[in-house]
């Protein structure tokens, strides 16, 4: 089996394990708490995230609370949340404003995206992890969308991977094109950087 076949098999195994987690609700609740606490002193007002698929952790409830907290604090600029929309020509992602109740439509991959909302540029980006390992590296679905997007976004946002404990791979070997994340959070707390 070559490296790409090994990664495909590993992705499949990790997604199946994630979908079969008997304690998903408890682990999701723990990661919601970790995420909310981690966000407390962040200066960001525009955060990019993702619509959860294939059993991924859902970051949107914690981000909605973060947005509401900003409204309660009466901050001078409103906090904003963006969800990715695929740029088919460049195979990168742009982030469109999202809010609860926002009109949505499916993209070419069947993933919901905001419909006709403005493009926003996040200073902090939460990224889903199928798997993750030492050094801030993640295993995604293999499309390279986040790596291409991050190599083109200026200024580059602070990137944070989100995943469950089962996704940690202590022997994950990055490829030359892989862009390490600045931080990784899981249902036990901060995984990267190691403090």
C-alpha positions in Angstrom: 0.0 0.0 0.0 1.5 3.4 -1.0 1.3 6.5 1.2 -1.8 8.0 -0.3 -3.7 4.6 0.0 -2.5 4.4 3.7 -3.9 8.0 4.3 -7.2 7.1 2.6 -7.6 4.0 4.8 -6.6 6.0 7.9 -9.2 8.7 7.1 -11.9 6.1 6.6 -11.0 4.4 9.9 -11.0 7.7 11.9 -14.3 8.9 10.4 -15.9 5.5 11.2 -14.6 5.6 14.8 -15.9 9.2 15.1 -19.3 8.3 13.8 -19.5 5.3 16.2 -18.5 7.2 19.4 -21.0 6.2 22.1 -20.3 9.3 24.2 -20.4 11.9 21.4 -22.7 14.2 23.2 -20.5 14.3 26.4 -17.3 14.8 24.4 -19.0 17.5 22.3 -20.1 19.3 25.4 -16.5 19.1 26.8 -15.0 20.5 23.6 -17.7 23.3 23.6 -16.4 24.3 27.1 -12.8 24.1 26.1 -13.4 26.3 23.1 -15.4 28.9 25.0 -12.8 29.2 27.7 -10.0 29.3 25.1 -11.8 32.2 23.3 -12.2 34.4 26.4 -9.1 36.6 25.9 -8.8 36.4 22.2 -8.9 39.9 20.5 -10.5 38.6 17.3 -13.8 39.9 16.0 -14.0 37.9 12.8 -13.8 34.1 13.2 -14.0 31.5 10.4 -15.3 28.0 11.2 -17.0 25.2 9.3 -20.3 23.4 9.0 -19.8 19.9 10.6 -20.0 16.8 8.5 -19.3 13.1 9.0 -19.5 13.3 12.8 -17.2 16.3 13.2 -17.4 18.5 16.3 -19.9 21.4 15.8 -18.1 24.7 16.7 -21.2 26.9 15.9 -22.9 26.8 19.3 -19.8 28.0 21.0 -19.2 30.7 18.4 -22.8 31.9 18.6 -22.3 32.3 22.4 -19.0 34.1 21.7 -20.9 36.5 19.3 -23.6 37.0 21.9 -21.0 37.7 24.6 -19.6 40.5 22.4 -23.1 42.0 22.1 -23.5 41.9 25.9 -20.1 43.7 26.3 -21.3 46.4 23.9 -18.1 46.2 21.9 -17.5 48.9 19.3 -17.5 46.5 16.4 -19.8 43.5 16.2 -18.3 40.0 16.3 -18.7 38.0 13.1 -18.7 34.4 12.1 -17.8 33.1 8.7 -18.4 29.7 7.0 -16.4 28.4 4.0 -17.6 28.6 0.5 -15.5 26.7 -2.1 -13.9 28.8 -4.9 -14.1 26.2 -7.7 -11.7 28.0 -9.9 -8.8 28.2 -7.4 -9.9 25.2 -5.2 -9.6 27.5 -2.1 -12.1 28.7 0.4 -13.7 32.1 1.0 -15.6 32.8 4.2 -19.1 34.2 4.0 -20.9 35.8 7.0 -23.0 33.3 8.9 -25.6 33.8 11.7 -28.3 31.5 13.2 -31.2 31.5 10.8 -29.0 32.7 7.9 -30.3 31.5 4.5 -28.3 28.4 3.5 -27.8 26.3 0.4 -25.7 23.3 -0.4 -22.4 23.6 -2.2 -21.1 21.2 -4.9 -20.1 18.7 -2.1 -23.6 18.8 -0.4 -22.3 20.9 2.5 -24.5 23.8 3.7 -23.1 27.2 3.0 -24.4 30.8 3.6 -26.4 32.0 0.7 -25.7 35.5 -0.7 -23.9 36.8 2.4 -20.9 39.0 2.2 -17.3 37.7 2.1 -15.5 38.3 5.4 -11.8 37.8 6.3 -11.2 35.9 9.5 -8.3 36.7 11.8 -8.9 33.4 13.6 -9.9 30.2 11.8 -11.2 27.0 13.4 -10.4 24.0 11.2 -11.9 20.5 11.5 -9.5 17.6 12.1 -10.1 14.0 10.9 -6.8 13.4 12.8 -4.0 15.5 14.2 -0.5 15.0 15.5 2.6 16.5 17.0 3.8 19.8 15.7 0.3 21.1 15.0 -0.2 19.0 11.9 -3.7 17.8 10.9 -5.1 15.0 8.7 -8.0 16.4 6.7 -10.1 14.8 4.0 -7.3 15.0 1.4 -8.7 17.8 -0.8 -6.0 20.3 0.2 -8.6 23.2 0.4 -7.4 24.5 3.8 -3.7 24.2 2.9 -4.2 26.2 -0.4 -6.4 28.7 1.4 -3.9 29.3 4.2 -1.0 29.7 1.8 -3.0 32.5 0.0 -4.8 34.3 2.8 -3.1 37.6 3.7 -2.8 38.3 6.5 -2.7 34.6 7.5 -5.3 34.0 10.2 -4.4 32.3 13.5 -5.4 28.6 12.9 -6.9 26.3 15.5 -7.7 22.6 14.8 -10.7 21.0 16.5 -11.1 17.3 17.1 -11.9 14.6 19.5 -9.3 12.7 21.6 -9.5 9.6 19.4 -8.1 11.5 16.4 -4.7 12.0 18.0 -2.0 10.3 15.9 1.4 10.3 17.6 3.1 9.1 14.4 1.4 11.5 11.9 4.0 12.5 9.3 3.4 15.8 7.5 3.9 16.1 3.8 5.8 19.0 2.3 2.6 20.9 1.4 1.1 20.6 4.9 0.7 23.8 6.8 0.9 23.4 10.6 -1.9 24.8 12.8 -1.1 27.4 15.5 -3.2 25.5 18.1 -5.2 22.3 18.4 -8.1 21.8 20.9 -9.8 18.6 21.8 -12.3 17.4 24.4 -9.5 17.2 27.0 -8.2 20.7 26.5 -5.3 22.3 24.5 -3.2 19.7 22.7 -1.0 22.1 20.7 1.1 24.1 21.5 2.3 22.0 24.4 2.7 24.2 27.4 
